Amino acid sequence: MKAVQVVGYGQNPRMEEVPAPEVTGPFDVIVRIGGAGVCRTDIHILEGQWAQKSGVTLPYTIGHENAGWVHAVGSGVTNVSEGDKVIVHPLITCGLCRACRSGDDVHCENNLFPGIDTAGGYAEYLKTSARSVVRIDDSLEPSDVAALADAGLTAYHAAAKAARRLRPGDRCAVIGAGGLGHIGIQVLKAITAAEIIAVDRNADAVALATSIGADHGVVADGTQVEQVLELTGGHGAETVIDFVGEGGATSDGVRFLRRAGDYHVVGYGENIDVPTIDVISAEINFVGNLVGSYNDLCELMVLAARGHVRLHTSKYPLDRFQDALDDLDAGRIRGRAILVP
């Protein structure tokens, strides 16, 4: 089969002909890929930022946002059948450790991460497990929802955590209305009655945010802190969800925040520099967010099937993988890029 592989860090990936995965265990599931999301993490992988953490042996196939059709299953698989449309949770988990048994499988002690430390979905077929596949509604197409497997799941996880504390009339400032942020805004609109303020440097991204549910749009033109404070009566927002995490976003975000507010960190790249006396005196809560659980993905698929969450995508044939990566890196993608074999 055709697969896009990392052949060396600091180099462009290459399309290679590799053996198709086969069922070898009772709970294996082989998925025929219908769509693979192109994520900024893939660019970081190619740059070598994940080399030490993943410990993966090159060459290997990247791609961790995957959806398609079940192609083959092991003898013990009962939750899906050949031909089913599925979206693939980004982790293959054991089901036996304390985290898995607590429903917190994203912190599985024995996980594999296709596209990070084992073969991923920039390919025609992907090998995963029965614990990782979620059947999707017939109204949904794999290429339309693939990026919900990681970008959407991460955004849902953060928004759902924030929603536990947001009350009707509260304000939530969302920093970044791009690939993750535009999903997070839709999730917030679907599950909370909070007033949503979207902040982004790009005016087109702000326009997109207001068209999909944000109550206010703020272009980060140097006056963004003053604009957010004005929109919140000078008090700041009860919750900030930072999908950027770099380029000064964290400094702005802390200033957006009301006393006793929650700051959800999703994007990464810079440090949060806040005097501890300010954290204590204002009782600020900093909350980290990784990707969501299998149950989070099931809930997100319900919102997608009901039309509450839609991905804005740019689709590329698999053999145009380099164009997709280049467009993402250059900021030419509004929403998410999807590779379609």
C-alpha positions as CSV (number, residue, x, y, z in Angstrom):
1,M,0.0,0.0,0.0
2,K,1.0,3.7,-0.3
3,A,2.1,5.4,2.9
4,V,3.7,8.8,3.7
5,Q,6.7,8.1,5.9
6,V,9.2,10.1,8.0
7,V,12.6,9.1,6.5
8,G,14.7,11.6,8.5
9,Y,14.2,14.5,10.8
10,G,14.6,17.9,9.2
11,Q,13.6,16.3,5.8
12,N,10.4,16.2,3.9
13,P,8.5,12.9,4.2
14,R,8.3,10.5,1.3
15,M,5.6,8.4,-0.3
16,E,6.6,4.8,-0.1
17,E,5.2,1.4,-1.0
18,V,4.9,-0.6,2.2
19,P,3.2,-3.9,3.3
20,A,-0.5,-3.4,4.3
21,P,-1.2,-4.1,8.0
22,E,-2.8,-7.5,8.8
23,V,-4.8,-8.8,11.7
24,T,-2.5,-10.7,14.1
25,G,-4.5,-10.5,17.4
26,P,-8.1,-11.1,18.4
27,F,-8.9,-7.4,19.1
28,D,-7.1,-5.9,16.0
29,V,-9.1,-3.7,13.6
30,I,-7.8,-2.8,10.2
31,V,-9.3,0.5,8.9
32,R,-9.4,1.5,5.2
33,I,-8.6,5.2,5.5
34,G,-11.2,7.6,4.2
35,G,-9.5,10.7,5.6
36,A,-6.4,11.6,7.6
37,G,-6.1,15.0,9.3
38,V,-2.9,17.1,8.8
39,C,-1.9,18.4,12.2
40,R,0.8,20.9,13.3
41,T,2.1,18.1,15.5
42,D,3.0,16.3,12.2
43,I,5.2,19.3,11.4
44,H,6.8,19.1,14.8
45,I,7.5,15.4,14.3
46,L,9.2,16.1,11.0
47,E,11.3,18.8,12.7
48,G,12.5,16.2,15.3
49,Q,10.7,17.7,18.3
50,W,9.2,14.3,19.2
51,A,12.2,12.1,18.4
52,Q,13.4,11.6,21.9
53,K,9.9,11.3,23.5
54,S,8.5,8.8,21.0
55,G,11.7,6.8,20.5
56,V,10.2,5.5,17.2
57,T,12.5,3.8,14.6
58,L,12.6,5.4,11.2
59,P,11.2,5.2,8.7
60,Y,7.6,5.1,9.9
61,T,4.2,6.4,8.8
62,I,2.7,9.5,10.4
63,G,-0.9,10.6,10.8
64,H,-2.9,10.5,14.0
65,E,-6.3,11.9,13.0
66,N,-8.0,9.1,11.1
67,A,-11.4,7.9,10.0
68,G,-12.6,5.4,7.4
69,W,-14.2,2.0,7.0
70,V,-13.6,-1.2,8.9
71,H,-11.6,-3.5,6.5
72,A,-10.9,-6.5,8.7
73,V,-11.3,-7.5,12.4
74,G,-9.8,-10.0,14.8
75,S,-11.8,-13.0,16.2
76,G,-12.6,-11.2,19.5
77,V,-14.0,-8.0,18.0
78,T,-17.7,-7.5,18.6
79,N,-18.3,-3.7,18.6
80,V,-17.7,-3.2,14.9
81,S,-18.0,-5.2,11.7
82,E,-16.4,-5.1,8.2
83,G,-17.8,-2.1,6.3
84,D,-18.7,0.0,9.3
85,K,-17.8,3.7,9.2
86,V,-15.6,4.6,12.1
87,I,-13.5,7.3,13.5
88,V,-10.3,6.2,15.3
89,H,-9.4,7.4,18.8
90,P,-5.7,8.4,18.6
91,L,-4.5,6.1,21.3
92,I,-4.4,2.3,21.4
93,T,-5.0,1.5,25.1
94,C,-4.7,-1.6,27.3
95,G,-8.0,-1.5,29.2
96,L,-6.3,-3.0,32.3
97,C,-4.3,-0.2,34.0
98,R,-5.8,2.1,36.7
99,A,-6.3,5.0,34.2
100,C,-8.2,2.8,31.7
101,R,-10.4,1.3,34.4
102,S,-11.2,4.8,35.6
103,G,-12.4,5.9,32.2
104,D,-9.3,8.1,31.8
105,D,-7.8,6.1,29.0
106,V,-5.9,9.0,27.6
107,H,-3.4,8.4,30.5
108,C,-3.2,4.7,29.8
109,E,0.1,3.4,31.2
110,N,0.7,1.0,28.2
111,N,-0.6,3.0,25.3
112,L,0.5,3.2,21.7
113,F,0.0,6.3,19.6
114,P,-0.3,5.6,15.9
115,G,1.4,8.4,13.9
116,I,3.6,9.2,16.9
117,D,5.3,6.0,18.1
118,T,3.8,3.4,15.7
119,A,2.5,3.4,12.1
120,G,-0.2,6.1,11.5
121,G,-2.9,6.9,8.9
122,Y,-1.2,8.9,6.1
123,A,-1.8,5.7,4.2
124,E,-4.4,3.5,2.6
125,Y,-4.8,1.3,5.7
126,L,-4.3,1.6,9.5
127,K,-4.0,-1.0,12.2
128,T,-5.7,-0.1,15.5
129,S,-7.8,-1.9,18.2
130,A,-11.4,-2.6,19.0
131,R,-11.0,-0.2,22.0
132,S,-10.1,2.7,19.7
133,V,-12.8,2.7,17.0
134,V,-16.1,4.6,17.3
135,R,-18.9,3.9,14.9
136,I,-20.1,7.1,13.3
137,D,-23.6,8.0,12.0
138,D,-24.4,7.2,8.4
139,S,-24.9,10.9,7.7
140,L,-21.2,11.5,8.4
141,E,-18.4,10.9,5.9
142,P,-14.9,9.9,7.1
143,S,-13.1,12.7,5.2
144,D,-15.4,15.3,6.8
145,V,-14.8,14.2,10.4
146,A,-11.3,12.7,10.4
147,A,-9.7,15.7,12.2
148,L,-12.2,15.4,15.0
149,A,-10.2,12.3,16.1
150,D,-7.5,14.5,17.6
151,A,-8.0,18.3,17.0
152,G,-11.7,18.0,17.6
153,L,-11.3,15.6,20.5
154,T,-8.7,17.9,22.2
155,A,-11.0,20.9,21.7
156,Y,-14.0,19.0,23.0
157,H,-12.1,17.8,26.1
158,A,-11.1,21.4,27.0
159,A,-14.5,22.9,26.3
160,A,-16.3,20.2,28.2
161,K,-14.0,20.7,31.2
162,A,-14.6,24.4,31.1
163,A,-18.3,23.9,30.8
164,R,-18.5,22.2,34.2
165,R,-17.9,25.6,35.8
166,L,-19.4,28.0,33.3
167,R,-22.8,29.4,34.3
168,P,-25.4,31.2,32.2
169,G,-24.2,34.7,31.8
170,D,-20.5,33.9,32.3
171,R,-18.0,34.9,29.7
172,C,-15.5,32.6,28.1
173,A,-12.6,34.1,26.1
174,V,-11.3,31.7,23.4
175,I,-7.8,32.5,22.2
176,G,-7.3,31.2,18.7
177,A,-10.1,30.4,16.2
178,G,-8.2,28.2,13.9
179,G,-8.1,24.4,13.6
180,L,-8.8,23.6,17.2
181,G,-10.4,26.9,18.3
182,H,-13.2,26.8,15.6
183,I,-14.2,23.4,17.0
184,G,-14.0,24.5,20.6
185,I,-16.3,27.5,19.9
186,Q,-19.0,25.2,18.4
187,V,-18.8,22.8,21.3
188,L,-19.1,25.6,23.8
189,K,-22.1,27.0,21.9
190,A,-23.7,23.5,22.0
191,I,-23.2,22.7,25.7
192,T,-23.1,26.0,27.6
193,A,-25.1,29.2,27.8
194,A,-21.9,31.2,28.3
195,E,-21.1,34.3,26.3
196,I,-18.2,33.5,23.9
197,I,-15.5,36.0,23.0
198,A,-13.2,34.8,20.2
199,V,-9.7,36.4,19.9
200,D,-7.4,35.8,16.9
201,R,-4.8,37.7,15.0
202,N,-6.4,36.8,11.7
203,A,-9.6,38.8,10.8
204,D,-10.9,35.9,8.6
205,A,-10.6,33.5,11.6
206,V,-12.5,36.0,13.7
207,A,-15.2,36.3,11.1
208,L,-15.4,32.5,11.0
209,A,-15.7,32.3,14.8
210,T,-18.7,34.7,14.9
211,S,-20.4,32.9,12.0
212,I,-20.3,29.6,14.0
213,G,-21.4,30.8,17.4
214,A,-19.0,33.3,19.0
215,D,-21.0,36.2,20.5
216,H,-18.1,38.6,20.0
217,G,-15.0,38.7,17.8
218,V,-11.8,40.5,18.7
219,V,-8.9,40.9,16.2
220,A,-5.6,40.8,18.2
221,D,-4.2,44.1,16.8
222,G,-2.5,45.2,20.0
223,T,-5.7,46.4,21.7
224,Q,-7.1,42.9,22.4
225,V,-6.7,43.1,26.2
226,E,-8.6,46.4,26.3
227,Q,-11.3,45.0,24.0
228,V,-11.9,41.9,26.1
229,L,-12.0,43.9,29.3
230,E,-14.5,46.3,27.8
231,L,-16.7,43.4,26.7
232,T,-16.6,42.0,30.2
233,G,-17.4,45.3,32.1
234,G,-13.7,45.7,33.1
235,H,-13.8,42.4,35.2
236,G,-12.4,39.9,32.7
237,A,-13.8,36.6,31.6
238,E,-14.6,33.8,34.1
239,T,-12.9,31.3,31.8
240,V,-10.1,31.6,29.2
241,I,-9.4,28.7,26.8
242,D,-6.0,29.2,25.1
243,F,-5.7,27.2,21.9
244,V,-2.5,29.0,20.9
245,G,-0.1,29.0,23.9
246,E,2.7,30.9,22.2
247,G,3.5,34.3,20.6
248,G,2.4,36.2,23.6
249,A,-1.0,34.5,23.9
250,T,-0.4,33.5,27.5
251,S,0.5,37.0,28.6
252,D,-2.7,38.3,27.1
253,G,-4.8,35.4,28.3
254,V,-3.9,36.0,32.0
255,R,-4.9,39.6,31.6
256,F,-8.2,38.5,30.1
257,L,-9.1,36.6,33.2
258,R,-11.4,37.5,36.0
259,R,-10.5,37.0,39.6
260,A,-11.0,33.4,40.6
261,G,-11.1,32.5,36.9
262,D,-10.0,29.4,35.1
263,Y,-7.3,29.4,32.5
264,H,-7.3,26.3,30.3
265,V,-4.1,25.6,28.5
266,V,-4.4,23.7,25.2
267,G,-1.8,25.2,22.8
268,Y,1.8,25.1,23.8
269,G,5.1,26.7,22.9
270,E,5.9,29.3,25.5
271,N,6.0,29.5,29.3
272,I,3.3,31.1,31.5
273,D,5.1,33.7,33.5
274,V,2.9,34.8,36.4
275,P,4.1,35.8,39.9
276,T,2.9,33.3,42.4
277,I,1.5,36.2,44.6
278,D,-0.8,37.1,41.7
279,V,-2.0,33.5,41.4
280,I,-2.8,33.4,45.1
281,S,-4.3,36.9,45.5
282,A,-6.6,36.4,42.5
283,E,-7.1,32.7,43.0
284,I,-6.4,31.9,39.4
285,N,-6.8,28.2,38.3
286,F,-4.5,26.9,35.6
287,V,-5.8,23.8,33.9
288,G,-3.8,21.6,31.5
289,N,-5.6,19.8,28.7
290,L,-4.4,16.9,26.7
291,V,-6.4,14.9,24.1
292,G,-9.8,13.6,25.2
293,S,-10.9,10.1,26.2
294,Y,-12.8,7.4,24.2
295,N,-16.0,8.5,25.9
296,D,-15.2,12.2,25.0
297,L,-15.0,11.1,21.3
298,C,-18.3,9.2,21.5
299,E,-19.9,12.4,22.9
300,L,-18.3,14.6,20.2
301,M,-19.7,12.3,17.5
302,V,-23.2,12.8,18.9
303,L,-22.7,16.6,18.4
304,A,-21.4,16.0,14.9
305,A,-24.3,13.8,13.9
306,R,-26.7,16.4,15.2
307,G,-25.0,19.1,13.2
308,H,-23.8,21.1,16.2
309,V,-20.1,20.7,15.3
310,R,-18.8,20.9,11.7
311,L,-15.2,20.9,10.5
312,H,-14.1,23.5,8.0
313,T,-11.7,21.5,5.8
314,S,-9.4,21.7,2.9
315,K,-9.0,18.3,1.2
316,Y,-6.0,17.0,-0.6
317,P,-5.3,13.7,-2.4
318,L,-2.8,11.6,-0.5
319,D,-0.1,12.1,-3.0
320,R,-0.3,15.9,-2.4
321,F,0.7,15.5,1.3
322,Q,3.6,17.9,0.9
323,D,1.3,20.7,-0.4
324,A,-1.0,20.1,2.6
325,L,1.9,20.3,5.1
326,D,3.3,23.4,3.4
327,D,-0.1,25.2,3.4
328,L,-0.6,24.4,7.0
329,D,2.9,25.6,7.9
330,A,2.4,28.8,6.0
331,G,-1.0,29.6,7.7
332,R,-3.0,29.1,4.5
333,I,-5.4,26.7,6.0
334,R,-8.7,27.9,7.5
335,G,-9.9,25.0,9.7
336,R,-8.2,21.6,9.0
337,A,-6.4,20.0,6.1
338,I,-7.4,16.4,5.2
339,L,-5.6,13.8,3.1
340,V,-7.9,11.5,1.2
341,P,-6.3,8.3,-0.2
